[in-house]
């Protein structure tokens, strides 16, 4: 199936960080995510807060990468509290994590 951009849905998407949705995000979850899971989020910061929540934050390449990240959150069974885009200034494509959006 071809997308509106002329690509096929089976093609893997490589983003340069300038696509729709590119920016820095904070994803807040209910509960504390154990430190061993931090590597699963490909270089994004994982912080446990005193209010019993976990925040995953950092640069996200585009909407596909954001959805891939949210799928990982879902797979862990943690309740999603919020997703907030906190900026796009200074977004460097070399800092973007390599989250597989498939």
Buried (B, 14 or more C-beta within 10 A) or exposed (E): EEEEEEEEEEEEBEBEBEBEBBBBBBBBBEBBBEEEBBEBBBEBEBBBEEEEBBBBBBBBBBBBBBEBBBBBBEEBEBEEEEBEEEEEEEBEEEEBBEBEBE
